[in-house]
């Protein structure tokens, strides 16, 4: 989903490392992922994984920028 975020934000992220995540089962799975993007900054991503029989790629559904490493990862 890195390329999806870079396209939406119109910028490149040389650092893109998952720090933590939570998951939520729906009609598929939502993953809430805290990602270190360098310079002491993080982004929070909500990524959706559809059910296996749907055979769809991961999709970036929402994101929050300007987060710090100590910010709690919550539903959004």
PyMOL Python script that loads the backbone (N, CA, C, O; Angstrom):
from pymol import cmd

cmd.read_pdbstr("""\
ATOM      1  N   UNK A   1       0.816  -1.210   0.000  1.00  0.00           N
ATOM      2  CA  UNK A   1       0.000   0.000   0.000  1.00  0.00           C
ATOM      3  C   UNK A   1       0.855   1.267   0.000  1.00  0.00           C
ATOM      4  O   UNK A   1       0.329   2.377  -0.076  1.00  0.00           O
ATOM      5  N   UNK A   2       2.170   1.095   0.085  1.00  0.00           N
ATOM      6  CA  UNK A   2       3.057   2.270   0.069  1.00  0.00           C
ATOM      7  C   UNK A   2       2.810   3.127  -1.168  1.00  0.00           C
ATOM      8  O   UNK A   2       2.695   4.348  -1.067  1.00  0.00           O
ATOM      9  N   UNK A   3       2.730   2.494  -2.325  1.00  0.00           N
ATOM     10  CA  UNK A   3       2.529   3.257  -3.562  1.00  0.00           C
ATOM     11  C   UNK A   3       1.176   3.973  -3.568  1.00  0.00           C
ATOM     12  O   UNK A   3       1.061   5.067  -4.120  1.00  0.00           O
ATOM     13  N   UNK A   4       0.155   3.369  -2.963  1.00  0.00           N
ATOM     14  CA  UNK A   4      -1.155   4.016  -2.886  1.00  0.00           C
ATOM     15  C   UNK A   4      -1.075   5.288  -2.044  1.00  0.00           C
ATOM     16  O   UNK A   4      -1.652   6.312  -2.409  1.00  0.00           O
ATOM     17  N   UNK A   5      -0.356   5.225  -0.910  1.00  0.00           N
ATOM     18  CA  UNK A   5      -0.208   6.395  -0.054  1.00  0.00           C
ATOM     19  C   UNK A   5       0.621   7.468  -0.745  1.00  0.00           C
ATOM     20  O   UNK A   5       0.274   8.648  -0.691  1.00  0.00           O
ATOM     21  N   UNK A   6       1.713   7.071  -1.394  1.00  0.00           N
ATOM     22  CA  UNK A   6       2.560   8.044  -2.089  1.00  0.00           C
ATOM     23  C   UNK A   6       1.775   8.765  -3.181  1.00  0.00           C
ATOM     24  O   UNK A   6       1.964   9.962  -3.398  1.00  0.00           O
ATOM     25  N   UNK A   7       0.905   8.046  -3.858  1.00  0.00           N
ATOM     26  CA  UNK A   7       0.087   8.673  -4.903  1.00  0.00           C
ATOM     27  C   UNK A   7      -0.912   9.659  -4.297  1.00  0.00           C
ATOM     28  O   UNK A   7      -1.092  10.756  -4.826  1.00  0.00           O
ATOM     29  N   UNK A   8      -1.557   9.284  -3.201  1.00  0.00           N
ATOM     30  CA  UNK A   8      -2.550  10.161  -2.573  1.00  0.00           C
ATOM     31  C   UNK A   8      -1.898  11.405  -1.962  1.00  0.00           C
ATOM     32  O   UNK A   8      -2.466  12.496  -2.012  1.00  0.00           O
ATOM     33  N   UNK A   9      -0.707  11.235  -1.386  1.00  0.00           N
ATOM     34  CA  UNK A   9       0.000  12.350  -0.734  1.00  0.00           C
ATOM     35  C   UNK A   9       0.910  13.108  -1.695  1.00  0.00           C
ATOM     36  O   UNK A   9       1.428  14.170  -1.350  1.00  0.00           O
ATOM     37  N   UNK A  10       1.103  12.575  -2.884  1.00  0.00           N
ATOM     38  CA  UNK A  10       1.972  13.171  -3.891  1.00  0.00           C
ATOM     39  C   UNK A  10       3.381  13.420  -3.344  1.00  0.00           C
ATOM     40  O   UNK A  10       3.954  14.493  -3.529  1.00  0.00           O
ATOM     41  N   UNK A  11       3.918  12.413  -2.672  1.00  0.00           N
ATOM     42  CA  UNK A  11       5.290  12.477  -2.175  1.00  0.00           C
ATOM     43  C   UNK A  11       5.825  11.066  -2.005  1.00  0.00           C
ATOM     44  O   UNK A  11       5.064  10.102  -1.922  1.00  0.00           O
ATOM     45  N   UNK A  12       7.149  10.962  -1.955  1.00  0.00           N
ATOM     46  CA  UNK A  12       7.810   9.668  -1.770  1.00  0.00           C
ATOM     47  C   UNK A  12       8.226   9.518  -0.313  1.00  0.00           C
ATOM     48  O   UNK A  12       8.597  10.495   0.338  1.00  0.00           O
ATOM     49  N   UNK A  13       8.164   8.302   0.192  1.00  0.00           N
ATOM     50  CA  UNK A  13       8.578   7.996   1.555  1.00  0.00           C
ATOM     51  C   UNK A  13       9.784   7.062   1.498  1.00  0.00           C
ATOM     52  O   UNK A  13       9.628   5.862   1.275  1.00  0.00           O
ATOM     53  N   UNK A  14      10.998   7.612   1.701  1.00  0.00           N
ATOM     54  CA  UNK A  14      12.188   6.756   1.645  1.00  0.00           C
ATOM     55  C   UNK A  14      12.202   5.720   2.774  1.00  0.00           C
ATOM     56  O   UNK A  14      12.744   4.628   2.604  1.00  0.00           O
ATOM     57  N   UNK A  15      11.615   6.055   3.917  1.00  0.00           N
ATOM     58  CA  UNK A  15      11.473   5.125   5.030  1.00  0.00           C
ATOM     59  C   UNK A  15       9.997   4.757   5.103  1.00  0.00           C
ATOM     60  O   UNK A  15       9.141   5.641   5.046  1.00  0.00           O
ATOM     61  N   UNK A  16       9.683   3.470   5.228  1.00  0.00           N
ATOM     62  CA  UNK A  16       8.287   3.020   5.300  1.00  0.00           C
ATOM     63  C   UNK A  16       8.281   1.702   6.047  1.00  0.00           C
ATOM     64  O   UNK A  16       8.267   0.633   5.436  1.00  0.00           O
ATOM     65  N   UNK A  17       8.291   1.780   7.390  1.00  0.00           N
ATOM     66  CA  UNK A  17       8.432   0.592   8.221  1.00  0.00           C
ATOM     67  C   UNK A  17       7.270   0.503   9.213  1.00  0.00           C
ATOM     68  O   UNK A  17       7.041   1.423   9.998  1.00  0.00           O
ATOM     69  N   UNK A  18       6.550  -0.602   9.169  1.00  0.00           N
ATOM     70  CA  UNK A  18       5.450  -0.817  10.111  1.00  0.00           C
ATOM     71  C   UNK A  18       6.012  -0.933  11.525  1.00  0.00           C
ATOM     72  O   UNK A  18       6.969  -1.669  11.767  1.00  0.00           O
ATOM     73  N   UNK A  19       5.399  -0.193  12.459  1.00  0.00           N
ATOM     74  CA  UNK A  19       5.834  -0.195  13.851  1.00  0.00           C
ATOM     75  C   UNK A  19       4.891  -1.065  14.684  1.00  0.00           C
ATOM     76  O   UNK A  19       5.337  -1.828  15.540  1.00  0.00           O
ATOM     77  N   UNK A  20       3.591  -0.948  14.429  1.00  0.00           N
ATOM     78  CA  UNK A  20       2.603  -1.749  15.141  1.00  0.00           C
ATOM     79  C   UNK A  20       1.329  -1.811  14.306  1.00  0.00           C
ATOM     80  O   UNK A  20       1.156  -1.062  13.344  1.00  0.00           O
ATOM     81  N   UNK A  21       0.441  -2.726  14.701  1.00  0.00           N
ATOM     82  CA  UNK A  21      -0.830  -2.821  13.990  1.00  0.00           C
ATOM     83  C   UNK A  21      -1.896  -3.425  14.900  1.00  0.00           C
ATOM     84  O   UNK A  21      -1.603  -4.063  15.911  1.00  0.00           O
ATOM     85  N   UNK A  22      -3.141  -3.195  14.497  1.00  0.00           N
ATOM     86  CA  UNK A  22      -4.311  -3.822  15.111  1.00  0.00           C
ATOM     87  C   UNK A  22      -5.175  -4.299  13.955  1.00  0.00           C
ATOM     88  O   UNK A  22      -5.069  -3.785  12.841  1.00  0.00           O
ATOM     89  N   UNK A  23      -6.025  -5.274  14.216  1.00  0.00           N
ATOM     90  CA  UNK A  23      -6.910  -5.747  13.153  1.00  0.00           C
ATOM     91  C   UNK A  23      -8.348  -5.788  13.642  1.00  0.00           C
ATOM     92  O   UNK A  23      -8.618  -5.885  14.840  1.00  0.00           O
ATOM     93  N   UNK A  24      -9.255  -5.711  12.689  1.00  0.00           N
ATOM     94  CA  UNK A  24     -10.691  -5.746  12.966  1.00  0.00           C
ATOM     95  C   UNK A  24     -11.330  -6.610  11.890  1.00  0.00           C
ATOM     96  O   UNK A  24     -11.183  -6.333  10.700  1.00  0.00           O
ATOM     97  N   UNK A  25     -12.036  -7.653  12.301  1.00  0.00           N
ATOM     98  CA  UNK A  25     -12.702  -8.518  11.334  1.00  0.00           C
ATOM     99  C   UNK A  25     -14.046  -7.909  10.974  1.00  0.00           C
ATOM    100  O   UNK A  25     -14.868  -7.623  11.845  1.00  0.00           O
ATOM    101  N   UNK A  26     -14.255  -7.719   9.695  1.00  0.00           N
ATOM    102  CA  UNK A  26     -15.524  -7.238   9.138  1.00  0.00           C
ATOM    103  C   UNK A  26     -15.860  -8.221   8.013  1.00  0.00           C
ATOM    104  O   UNK A  26     -15.617  -9.417   8.174  1.00  0.00           O
ATOM    105  N   UNK A  27     -16.395  -7.778   6.911  1.00  0.00           N
ATOM    106  CA  UNK A  27     -16.569  -8.662   5.748  1.00  0.00           C
ATOM    107  C   UNK A  27     -15.234  -8.668   5.013  1.00  0.00           C
ATOM    108  O   UNK A  27     -15.134  -8.237   3.864  1.00  0.00           O
ATOM    109  N   UNK A  28     -14.228  -9.160   5.694  1.00  0.00           N
ATOM    110  CA  UNK A  28     -12.825  -9.083   5.312  1.00  0.00           C
ATOM    111  C   UNK A  28     -12.098  -8.665   6.583  1.00  0.00           C
ATOM    112  O   UNK A  28     -12.568  -8.951   7.685  1.00  0.00           O
ATOM    113  N   UNK A  29     -10.970  -7.998   6.447  1.00  0.00           N
ATOM    114  CA  UNK A  29     -10.229  -7.547   7.627  1.00  0.00           C
ATOM    115  C   UNK A  29      -9.722  -6.134   7.416  1.00  0.00           C
ATOM    116  O   UNK A  29      -9.130  -5.828   6.381  1.00  0.00           O
ATOM    117  N   UNK A  30      -9.957  -5.257   8.411  1.00  0.00           N
ATOM    118  CA  UNK A  30      -9.336  -3.942   8.444  1.00  0.00           C
ATOM    119  C   UNK A  30      -8.071  -4.052   9.277  1.00  0.00           C
ATOM    120  O   UNK A  30      -8.087  -4.607  10.375  1.00  0.00           O
ATOM    121  N   UNK A  31      -6.984  -3.525   8.755  1.00  0.00           N
ATOM    122  CA  UNK A  31      -5.743  -3.443   9.509  1.00  0.00           C
ATOM    123  C   UNK A  31      -5.452  -1.972   9.764  1.00  0.00           C
ATOM    124  O   UNK A  31      -5.467  -1.161   8.839  1.00  0.00           O
ATOM    125  N   UNK A  32      -5.191  -1.635  11.005  1.00  0.00           N
ATOM    126  CA  UNK A  32      -4.782  -0.287  11.384  1.00  0.00           C
ATOM    127  C   UNK A  32      -3.291  -0.384  11.660  1.00  0.00           C
ATOM    128  O   UNK A  32      -2.874  -1.077  12.588  1.00  0.00           O
ATOM    129  N   UNK A  33      -2.482   0.310  10.858  1.00  0.00           N
ATOM    130  CA  UNK A  33      -1.035   0.133  10.889  1.00  0.00           C
ATOM    131  C   UNK A  33      -0.351   1.472  11.158  1.00  0.00           C
ATOM    132  O   UNK A  33      -0.613   2.466  10.482  1.00  0.00           O
ATOM    133  N   UNK A  34       0.524   1.477  12.150  1.00  0.00           N
ATOM    134  CA  UNK A  34       1.364   2.644  12.415  1.00  0.00           C
ATOM    135  C   UNK A  34       2.660   2.444  11.642  1.00  0.00           C
ATOM    136  O   UNK A  34       3.356   1.447  11.834  1.00  0.00           O
ATOM    137  N   UNK A  35       2.986   3.403  10.761  1.00  0.00           N
ATOM    138  CA  UNK A  35       4.147   3.269   9.888  1.00  0.00           C
ATOM    139  C   UNK A  35       5.116   4.417  10.139  1.00  0.00           C
ATOM    140  O   UNK A  35       4.735   5.586  10.091  1.00  0.00           O
ATOM    141  N   UNK A  36       6.371   4.072  10.406  1.00  0.00           N
ATOM    142  CA  UNK A  36       7.444   5.061  10.537  1.00  0.00           C
ATOM    143  C   UNK A  36       7.829   5.507   9.135  1.00  0.00           C
ATOM    144  O   UNK A  36       8.202   4.684   8.299  1.00  0.00           O
ATOM    145  N   UNK A  37       7.740   6.830   8.869  1.00  0.00           N
ATOM    146  CA  UNK A  37       8.109   7.364   7.558  1.00  0.00           C
ATOM    147  C   UNK A  37       9.353   8.250   7.640  1.00  0.00           C
ATOM    148  O   UNK A  37       9.631   9.018   6.719  1.00  0.00           O
ATOM    149  N   UNK A  38      10.094   8.144   8.735  1.00  0.00           N
ATOM    150  CA  UNK A  38      11.333   8.903   8.887  1.00  0.00           C
ATOM    151  C   UNK A  38      11.112  10.258   9.533  1.00  0.00           C
ATOM    152  O   UNK A  38       9.975  10.698   9.702  1.00  0.00           O
ATOM    153  N   UNK A  39      12.202  10.917   9.891  1.00  0.00           N
ATOM    154  CA  UNK A  39      12.164  12.245  10.523  1.00  0.00           C
ATOM    155  C   UNK A  39      11.264  12.296  11.747  1.00  0.00           C
ATOM    156  O   UNK A  39      10.589  13.298  11.984  1.00  0.00           O
ATOM    157  N   UNK A  40      11.253  11.211  12.529  1.00  0.00           N
ATOM    158  CA  UNK A  40      10.433  11.132  13.743  1.00  0.00           C
ATOM    159  C   UNK A  40       8.935  11.272  13.465  1.00  0.00           C
ATOM    160  O   UNK A  40       8.179  11.651  14.360  1.00  0.00           O
ATOM    161  N   UNK A  41       8.496  10.975  12.248  1.00  0.00           N
ATOM    162  CA  UNK A  41       7.085  11.080  11.876  1.00  0.00           C
ATOM    163  C   UNK A  41       6.521   9.698  11.581  1.00  0.00           C
ATOM    164  O   UNK A  41       7.235   8.791  11.152  1.00  0.00           O
ATOM    165  N   UNK A  42       5.228   9.564  11.820  1.00  0.00           N
ATOM    166  CA  UNK A  42       4.509   8.336  11.494  1.00  0.00           C
ATOM    167  C   UNK A  42       3.231   8.687  10.753  1.00  0.00           C
ATOM    168  O   UNK A  42       2.741   9.813  10.834  1.00  0.00           O
ATOM    169  N   UNK A  43       2.705   7.722  10.039  1.00  0.00           N
ATOM    170  CA  UNK A  43       1.358   7.815   9.483  1.00  0.00           C
ATOM    171  C   UNK A  43       0.591   6.609   9.992  1.00  0.00           C
ATOM    172  O   UNK A  43       1.162   5.546  10.236  1.00  0.00           O
ATOM    173  N   UNK A  44      -0.709   6.789  10.147  1.00  0.00           N
ATOM    174  CA  UNK A  44      -1.590   5.683  10.524  1.00  0.00           C
ATOM    175  C   UNK A  44      -2.389   5.321   9.282  1.00  0.00           C
ATOM    176  O   UNK A  44      -2.975   6.186   8.630  1.00  0.00           O
ATOM    177  N   UNK A  45      -2.405   4.040   8.968  1.00  0.00           N
ATOM    178  CA  UNK A  45      -3.103   3.559   7.778  1.00  0.00           C
ATOM    179  C   UNK A  45      -4.248   2.641   8.170  1.00  0.00           C
ATOM    180  O   UNK A  45      -4.148   1.893   9.142  1.00  0.00           O
ATOM    181  N   UNK A  46      -5.333   2.700   7.415  1.00  0.00           N
ATOM    182  CA  UNK A  46      -6.381   1.689   7.513  1.00  0.00           C
ATOM    183  C   UNK A  46      -6.387   0.949   6.180  1.00  0.00           C
ATOM    184  O   UNK A  46      -6.743   1.508   5.143  1.00  0.00           O
ATOM    185  N   UNK A  47      -5.993  -0.300   6.229  1.00  0.00           N
ATOM    186  CA  UNK A  47      -5.867  -1.126   5.030  1.00  0.00           C
ATOM    187  C   UNK A  47      -6.909  -2.231   5.098  1.00  0.00           C
ATOM    188  O   UNK A  47      -7.077  -2.878   6.132  1.00  0.00           O
ATOM    189  N   UNK A  48      -7.603  -2.440   3.991  1.00  0.00           N
ATOM    190  CA  UNK A  48      -8.647  -3.458   3.941  1.00  0.00           C
ATOM    191  C   UNK A  48      -8.175  -4.648   3.121  1.00  0.00           C
ATOM    192  O   UNK A  48      -7.677  -4.496   2.006  1.00  0.00           O
ATOM    193  N   UNK A  49      -8.343  -5.849   3.700  1.00  0.00           N
ATOM    194  CA  UNK A  49      -8.076  -7.103   2.979  1.00  0.00           C
ATOM    195  C   UNK A  49      -9.416  -7.809   2.821  1.00  0.00           C
ATOM    196  O   UNK A  49     -10.055  -8.180   3.806  1.00  0.00           O
ATOM    197  N   UNK A  50      -9.829  -7.990   1.579  1.00  0.00           N
ATOM    198  CA  UNK A  50     -11.117  -8.639   1.315  1.00  0.00           C
ATOM    199  C   UNK A  50     -11.035 -10.124   1.633  1.00  0.00           C
ATOM    200  O   UNK A  50      -9.963 -10.660   1.913  1.00  0.00           O
ATOM    201  N   UNK A  51     -12.181 -10.771   1.584  1.00  0.00           N
ATOM    202  CA  UNK A  51     -12.242 -12.207   1.817  1.00  0.00           C
ATOM    203  C   UNK A  51     -11.485 -12.941   0.706  1.00  0.00           C
ATOM    204  O   UNK A  51     -11.457 -12.480  -0.435  1.00  0.00           O
ATOM    205  N   UNK A  52     -10.873 -14.078   1.037  1.00  0.00           N
ATOM    206  CA  UNK A  52     -10.039 -14.783   0.053  1.00  0.00           C
ATOM    207  C   UNK A  52     -10.723 -15.083  -1.275  1.00  0.00           C
ATOM    208  O   UNK A  52     -10.089 -14.966  -2.324  1.00  0.00           O
ATOM    209  N   UNK A  53     -11.990 -15.464  -1.263  1.00  0.00           N
ATOM    210  CA  UNK A  53     -12.670 -15.829  -2.514  1.00  0.00           C
ATOM    211  C   UNK A  53     -12.902 -14.637  -3.444  1.00  0.00           C
ATOM    212  O   UNK A  53     -13.179 -14.821  -4.629  1.00  0.00           O
ATOM    213  N   UNK A  54     -12.789 -13.411  -2.913  1.00  0.00           N
ATOM    214  CA  UNK A  54     -12.973 -12.213  -3.740  1.00  0.00           C
ATOM    215  C   UNK A  54     -11.722 -11.899  -4.554  1.00  0.00           C
ATOM    216  O   UNK A  54     -11.792 -11.187  -5.556  1.00  0.00           O
ATOM    217  N   UNK A  55     -10.573 -12.433  -4.123  1.00  0.00           N
ATOM    218  CA  UNK A  55      -9.317 -12.299  -4.866  1.00  0.00           C
ATOM    219  C   UNK A  55      -8.986 -10.850  -5.226  1.00  0.00           C
ATOM    220  O   UNK A  55      -8.657 -10.556  -6.376  1.00  0.00           O
ATOM    221  N   UNK A  56      -9.072  -9.949  -4.250  1.00  0.00           N
ATOM    222  CA  UNK A  56      -8.787  -8.530  -4.450  1.00  0.00           C
ATOM    223  C   UNK A  56      -7.468  -8.161  -3.759  1.00  0.00           C
ATOM    224  O   UNK A  56      -7.105  -8.774  -2.755  1.00  0.00           O
ATOM    225  N   UNK A  57      -6.752  -7.166  -4.288  1.00  0.00           N
ATOM    226  CA  UNK A  57      -5.516  -6.741  -3.625  1.00  0.00           C
ATOM    227  C   UNK A  57      -5.832  -5.927  -2.363  1.00  0.00           C
ATOM    228  O   UNK A  57      -6.962  -5.480  -2.165  1.00  0.00           O
ATOM    229  N   UNK A  58      -4.822  -5.747  -1.524  1.00  0.00           N
ATOM    230  CA  UNK A  58      -4.982  -4.878  -0.354  1.00  0.00           C
ATOM    231  C   UNK A  58      -5.319  -3.475  -0.820  1.00  0.00           C
ATOM    232  O   UNK A  58      -4.819  -3.021  -1.849  1.00  0.00           O
ATOM    233  N   UNK A  59      -6.173  -2.782  -0.061  1.00  0.00           N
ATOM    234  CA  UNK A  59      -6.590  -1.438  -0.457  1.00  0.00           C
ATOM    235  C   UNK A  59      -6.416  -0.479   0.713  1.00  0.00           C
ATOM    236  O   UNK A  59      -6.837  -0.769   1.833  1.00  0.00           O
ATOM    237  N   UNK A  60      -5.800   0.654   0.446  1.00  0.00           N
ATOM    238  CA  UNK A  60      -5.666   1.712   1.437  1.00  0.00           C
ATOM    239  C   UNK A  60      -7.001   2.450   1.495  1.00  0.00           C
ATOM    240  O   UNK A  60      -7.371   3.127   0.537  1.00  0.00           O
ATOM    241  N   UNK A  61      -7.726   2.328   2.604  1.00  0.00           N
ATOM    242  CA  UNK A  61      -9.045   2.949   2.720  1.00  0.00           C
ATOM    243  C   UNK A  61      -9.004   4.310   3.374  1.00  0.00           C
ATOM    244  O   UNK A  61      -9.821   5.173   3.055  1.00  0.00           O
ATOM    245  N   UNK A  62      -8.063   4.521   4.289  1.00  0.00           N
ATOM    246  CA  UNK A  62      -7.957   5.820   4.961  1.00  0.00           C
ATOM    247  C   UNK A  62      -6.567   5.930   5.573  1.00  0.00           C
ATOM    248  O   UNK A  62      -5.870   4.934   5.763  1.00  0.00           O
ATOM    249  N   UNK A  63      -6.185   7.158   5.875  1.00  0.00           N
ATOM    250  CA  UNK A  63      -4.894   7.361   6.524  1.00  0.00           C
ATOM    251  C   UNK A  63      -4.893   8.681   7.278  1.00  0.00           C
ATOM    252  O   UNK A  63      -5.691   9.577   6.998  1.00  0.00           O
ATOM    253  N   UNK A  64      -3.989   8.784   8.232  1.00  0.00           N
ATOM    254  CA  UNK A  64      -3.803  10.002   9.020  1.00  0.00           C
ATOM    255  C   UNK A  64      -2.314  10.321   9.017  1.00  0.00           C
ATOM    256  O   UNK A  64      -1.485   9.458   9.305  1.00  0.00           O
ATOM    257  N   UNK A  65      -1.980  11.567   8.690  1.00  0.00           N
ATOM    258  CA  UNK A  65      -0.575  11.976   8.643  1.00  0.00           C
ATOM    259  C   UNK A  65      -0.227  12.787   9.886  1.00  0.00           C
ATOM    260  O   UNK A  65      -1.077  13.036  10.740  1.00  0.00           O
ATOM    261  N   UNK A  66       1.034  13.192   9.972  1.00  0.00           N
ATOM    262  CA  UNK A  66       1.542  14.015  11.083  1.00  0.00           C
ATOM    263  C   UNK A  66       1.318  13.370  12.442  1.00  0.00           C
ATOM    264  O   UNK A  66       0.915  14.034  13.397  1.00  0.00           O
ATOM    265  N   UNK A  67       1.578  12.095  12.520  1.00  0.00           N
ATOM    266  CA  UNK A  67       1.480  11.377  13.784  1.00  0.00           C
ATOM    267  C   UNK A  67       2.876  11.173  14.353  1.00  0.00           C
ATOM    268  O   UNK A  67       3.857  11.123  13.611  1.00  0.00           O
ATOM    269  N   UNK A  68       2.959  11.057  15.667  1.00  0.00           N
ATOM    270  CA  UNK A  68       4.224  10.793  16.338  1.00  0.00           C
ATOM    271  C   UNK A  68       4.261   9.339  16.781  1.00  0.00           C
ATOM    272  O   UNK A  68       3.223   8.681  16.855  1.00  0.00           O
ATOM    273  N   UNK A  69       5.454   8.837  17.076  1.00  0.00           N
ATOM    274  CA  UNK A  69       5.581   7.423  17.475  1.00  0.00           C
ATOM    275  C   UNK A  69       4.780   7.112  18.717  1.00  0.00           C
ATOM    276  O   UNK A  69       4.315   5.982  18.871  1.00  0.00           O
ATOM    277  N   UNK A  70       4.601   8.071  19.612  1.00  0.00           N
ATOM    278  CA  UNK A  70       3.875   7.812  20.862  1.00  0.00           C
ATOM    279  C   UNK A  70       2.349   7.939  20.694  1.00  0.00           C
ATOM    280  O   UNK A  70       1.608   7.595  21.614  1.00  0.00           O
ATOM    281  N   UNK A  71       1.869   8.422  19.542  1.00  0.00           N
ATOM    282  CA  UNK A  71       0.416   8.529  19.334  1.00  0.00           C
ATOM    283  C   UNK A  71      -0.208   7.136  19.277  1.00  0.00           C
ATOM    284  O   UNK A  71       0.303   6.232  18.616  1.00  0.00           O
ATOM    285  N   UNK A  72      -1.326   6.990  19.987  1.00  0.00           N
ATOM    286  CA  UNK A  72      -2.020   5.705  20.044  1.00  0.00           C
ATOM    287  C   UNK A  72      -2.673   5.391  18.709  1.00  0.00           C
ATOM    288  O   UNK A  72      -3.230   6.271  18.052  1.00  0.00           O
ATOM    289  N   UNK A  73      -2.599   4.146  18.322  1.00  0.00           N
ATOM    290  CA  UNK A  73      -3.231   3.667  17.103  1.00  0.00           C
ATOM    291  C   UNK A  73      -4.669   3.286  17.436  1.00  0.00           C
ATOM    292  O   UNK A  73      -4.900   2.329  18.175  1.00  0.00           O
ATOM    293  N   UNK A  74      -5.641   4.030  16.893  1.00  0.00           N
ATOM    294  CA  UNK A  74      -7.057   3.807  17.193  1.00  0.00           C
ATOM    295  C   UNK A  74      -7.847   3.672  15.899  1.00  0.00           C
ATOM    296  O   UNK A  74      -7.339   3.955  14.814  1.00  0.00           O
ATOM    297  N   UNK A  75      -9.103   3.235  16.028  1.00  0.00           N
ATOM    298  CA  UNK A  75      -9.993   3.133  14.875  1.00  0.00           C
ATOM    299  C   UNK A  75     -10.236   4.521  14.281  1.00  0.00           C
ATOM    300  O   UNK A  75     -10.438   5.483  15.022  1.00  0.00           O
ATOM    301  N   UNK A  76     -10.219   4.629  12.977  1.00  0.00           N
ATOM    302  CA  UNK A  76     -10.594   5.874  12.298  1.00  0.00           C
ATOM    303  C   UNK A  76     -11.231   5.560  10.971  1.00  0.00           C
ATOM    304  O   UNK A  76     -11.619   6.472  10.242  1.00  0.00           O
TER     305      UNK A  76
END
""", "prot")
cmd.dss("prot")
cmd.show_as("cartoon", "prot")
cmd.util.cbc("prot")
cmd.orient("prot")
